[in-house]
Amino acid sequence: MQNTASSSTAHGALHVAMTGEQAPVQPDTHVLPSVAPGWCNVRGIEPMSLSDWPGRTVFVLFVGGCNLHCPTCHNGDLAWRHTYLPRVKQHVVHELAAKRKRWYDGIVVSGGEPTSYRDLPLLLRDLKSTGLPIKLDTNGMRPDVVEILFHANLADEFYVDVKGPFAKYPQLTGKGVTAEQAAANIGRIFALARRAPERFVFRTTRVPFLTDDDIAEVRNLLPDGFTLTLQQYREPQSRDSGRTHAKADQETRRMPGDLVGGSHSACNPESAASHGDQGPDPFQEACA
């Protein structure tokens, strides 16, 4: 699904990222004057992960917003309600990277859907200054943005979620894209992957909508030489449990506050913590 206006803003952000010119004003009513360019939608952090980039020790940044509405989403608060979540502080992330650089092998930028954020190139340029390689998680529905990042070397590896057979994309994405749009978008990603296979990984989460035949069909879609990484799906917990979205397999060991500021966050109006002082979080900005 291509959005020409969004594509032009992404190209504008890339120009700023490559030239160092002053960034344009971010059209987000929640922006604080002190928020650094590219950091407006960074709404969660995992300070240490051994599973988000296989073979590497990383920290993970979560970018709010998404261009799909998958009914099985792992991070619903982050995808569709990120303006309720506190921002992660740029300077604290840089201090963390410098302090633990000898242990870190990279940075993972996840979501939500990072490519739906127009200033993603600015964020990645900033993160590149740490000297650490960057892995980007994406649903592949903004191939124009992925192409920009690929050619500018603003991400070292791309982990692309292939939701299922293209015919099932309307069901899998909450009618976010048609089968034809999914095929066109993922096709452009496949073309990039053929050029640099070492920079791409394709994965599918085995959600309840998918059958064994569906998984086999996805495997057959991949370019020659690629294997499909299959992720196990975990059922969403009920609202009474304090979490209303599913957890990815690698998230089961995380404390709730490590992922994103969901209903437990003091900045979320549904949170009991919002009625009492819980003390400052060193990673996060106060809500605007």
C-alpha positions in Angstrom: 0.0 0.0 0.0 1.7 3.1 -1.3 1.0 6.6 0.1 2.5 9.2 -2.2 2.3 12.0 0.4 3.9 9.9 3.1 6.6 8.7 0.7 7.5 12.4 -0.1 7.8 13.2 3.6 10.0 10.1 4.1 12.3 11.3 1.3 12.4 14.7 3.0 13.4 13.1 6.3 16.1 11.1 4.4 17.5 14.3 2.9 17.7 15.8 6.4 19.3 12.6 7.8 21.9 12.6 5.0 22.8 16.3 4.9 22.4 17.2 8.6 20.1 20.1 7.8 17.6 21.3 10.4 14.6 18.9 10.6 11.1 20.1 9.8 8.6 20.6 12.5 6.9 17.3 13.3 3.2 17.6 12.8 2.2 15.9 16.1 0.2 17.8 18.6 1.9 15.8 21.4 5.4 17.0 20.6 7.3 18.7 23.4 9.7 21.4 22.4 12.6 19.4 23.9 12.0 16.3 21.8 14.9 15.7 19.5 14.3 15.2 15.8 13.3 11.6 15.0 12.4 10.7 18.6 8.8 11.9 18.8 7.3 8.4 18.4 9.8 6.4 20.4 7.5 5.1 23.1 9.1 2.0 24.6 12.5 0.4 25.4 13.9 -3.0 26.3 17.3 -2.2 27.7 18.7 -5.7 27.2 17.5 -8.6 24.9 19.2 -11.8 23.9 16.4 -12.9 21.6 15.3 -10.0 19.4 18.3 -10.3 17.0 19.5 -13.9 17.1 23.2 -14.2 18.1 23.4 -10.6 19.3 22.9 -8.8 22.6 20.9 -5.7 21.9 18.6 -3.1 23.2 15.2 -2.6 21.6 13.4 0.7 20.8 9.7 0.6 20.1 8.2 3.1 17.7 4.5 4.0 18.1 1.9 3.9 15.4 1.0 1.3 12.7 -0.5 1.2 9.2 -2.4 -2.1 9.9 -5.0 -3.2 12.4 -4.2 -6.9 12.9 -6.6 -8.5 15.3 -3.8 -10.6 16.7 -1.4 -7.7 17.3 1.2 -8.2 20.0 1.5 -4.5 20.9 -1.9 -3.0 20.6 -1.3 0.0 22.9 1.9 0.9 21.0 0.3 0.4 17.6 -2.9 2.4 18.0 -2.8 4.3 21.3 0.9 5.3 21.5 0.0 9.0 22.2 -0.9 7.8 25.7 2.5 6.3 26.2 5.6 8.3 27.6 8.4 9.1 25.2 11.8 7.5 25.6 14.5 10.1 26.2 17.1 10.4 23.5 20.0 11.4 25.9 19.3 8.4 28.2 19.4 6.0 25.3 22.7 7.4 24.2 24.1 7.2 27.7 22.9 3.6 27.9 24.6 2.7 24.6 27.9 4.3 25.7 27.9 2.7 29.1 27.1 -0.8 27.9 28.7 -0.6 24.4 31.1 -3.4 25.2 28.2 -5.7 25.8 25.9 -4.6 23.0 26.1 -6.1 19.5 23.4 -4.0 18.0 20.1 -2.1 18.2 16.7 -3.3 17.2 14.0 -0.8 16.1 10.6 -2.4 16.3 7.0 -1.3 16.8 4.1 -0.8 16.1 5.3 -0.3 12.6 8.5 1.8 12.4 8.1 2.5 8.6 4.8 4.3 9.2 6.7 7.0 11.2 7.8 9.7 8.7 10.9 10.7 10.7 12.3 7.2 10.9 15.4 8.1 8.8 16.3 10.8 11.4 16.0 8.4 14.2 18.1 5.8 12.5 20.8 8.3 11.6 20.9 9.4 15.3 21.2 5.7 16.4 23.9 5.1 13.8 26.1 7.6 15.7 26.4 5.0 18.4 28.5 2.8 16.1 26.2 -0.1 16.6 24.5 -2.0 13.8 20.7 -1.7 13.5 18.1 -4.2 12.8 14.6 -3.0 11.7 11.4 -5.0 12.2 8.7 -4.2 9.6 5.5 -5.6 8.1 6.8 -4.7 4.6 3.7 -2.6 3.7 5.9 0.5 3.1 8.4 -0.8 0.6 9.2 2.8 -0.5 10.5 3.5 3.0 12.4 0.2 3.2 14.0 1.0 -0.2 15.1 4.4 1.2 16.7 2.9 4.3 18.3 0.1 2.3 20.0 2.4 -0.2 21.1 4.9 2.5 22.4 2.1 4.7 20.4 3.4 7.7 19.5 -0.2 8.7 21.9 -3.2 8.5 19.3 -5.9 8.5 15.5 -6.0 7.9 13.3 -8.6 9.5 10.1 -8.7 7.5 6.8 -10.2 8.7 5.0 -12.0 6.0 1.6 -12.3 7.6 0.4 -15.2 5.4 -0.8 -16.0 1.9 -1.7 -12.8 0.1 -5.3 -13.8 -0.2 -5.6 -13.8 3.6 -4.1 -10.4 4.2 -7.4 -8.6 4.5 -8.4 -11.0 7.3 -4.9 -11.0 8.9 -4.5 -7.2 8.9 -8.0 -6.0 9.9 -8.6 -5.0 6.2 -5.6 -2.8 6.3 -4.5 -3.9 2.8 -6.0 -5.9 0.0 -4.5 -9.1 -1.4 -3.3 -7.2 -4.4 -1.6 -4.5 -2.3 0.1 -7.0 -0.1 1.5 -8.9 -3.1 2.8 -5.7 -4.7 4.4 -4.4 -1.5 6.0 -7.7 -0.4 7.1 -8.2 -4.0 9.2 -5.0 -3.9 10.7 -6.2 -0.6 11.6 -9.6 -2.2 13.3 -7.7 -5.0 15.5 -5.9 -2.5 16.2 -9.2 -0.7 17.5 -10.8 -3.9 20.0 -8.0 -4.2 21.3 -8.4 -0.7 20.1 -11.7 0.8 22.3 -11.3 3.9 20.3 -8.2 5.0 16.9 -9.8 5.0 15.0 -12.3 7.2 11.4 -13.4 6.6 9.2 -14.6 9.3 5.5 -15.6 9.9 3.7 -15.8 13.2 1.4 -18.9 13.4 -1.8 -17.1 14.3 -5.1 -19.1 14.5 -6.2 -18.0 11.0 -3.3 -19.9 9.4 -3.2 -23.5 8.4 -0.4 -25.8 7.6 -1.2 -25.3 3.9 -1.0 -21.5 4.4 2.5 -21.8 6.0 3.6 -24.0 3.1 2.3 -21.3 0.7 4.2 -18.6 2.4 7.4 -20.6 2.2 6.9 -21.0 -1.5 6.5 -17.2 -1.9 10.0 -16.5 -0.6 12.8 -15.8 -3.1 15.2 -18.7 -3.8 17.6 -19.4 -1.0 15.5 -18.0 1.8 14.0 -20.0 4.7 10.9 -18.9 6.7 11.3 -18.3 10.4 8.1 -19.5 12.1 7.1 -17.7 15.3 4.6 -19.2 17.7 1.5 -17.3 18.6 0.4 -16.7 22.2 -3.2 -15.9 23.0 -4.0 -12.4 24.2 -4.6 -12.1 27.9 -7.9 -10.7 29.2 -8.3 -7.0 30.2 -8.6 -8.2 33.8 -5.0 -9.4 33.6 -3.8 -5.9 33.0 -2.7 -6.5 29.5 -4.9 -6.5 26.5 -2.7 -7.6 23.6 -0.8 -10.8 22.8 2.8 -11.4 23.7 5.4 -12.5 21.2 7.2 -15.7 22.1 10.4 -13.8 23.1 8.4 -11.4 25.3 7.3 -14.0 27.9 10.4 -13.4 30.0 10.0 -9.6 30.1 8.5 -7.7 33.0 5.5 -5.7 31.8 7.2 -2.3 32.2 10.1 -3.3 29.9 8.1 -3.5 26.7 5.8 -0.5 26.4 3.8 1.6 28.8 0.4 0.0 28.4 -2.4 0.1 31.0 0.2 -0.2 33.8 1.8 3.1 32.7 1.2 6.2 34.7 0.7 8.1 31.5 -2.2 5.9 30.5 -5.5 7.2 31.8 -6.7 3.6 32.5 -3.8 3.0 34.8 -4.2 2.8 38.6 -0.7 4.3 38.8 -2.0 7.5 37.2 -3.7 8.3 40.5 -0.6 8.2 42.6 3.1 9.2 42.4 5.2 6.3 41.3 8.4 8.2 40.8 10.1 9.2 37.6 11.2 6.6 35.0 14.7 7.5 33.9 14.1 6.4 30.3 10.9 8.3 29.6 9.6 11.8 29.0 6.5 12.9 30.8 3.3 12.9 28.8 2.7 16.1 26.8 
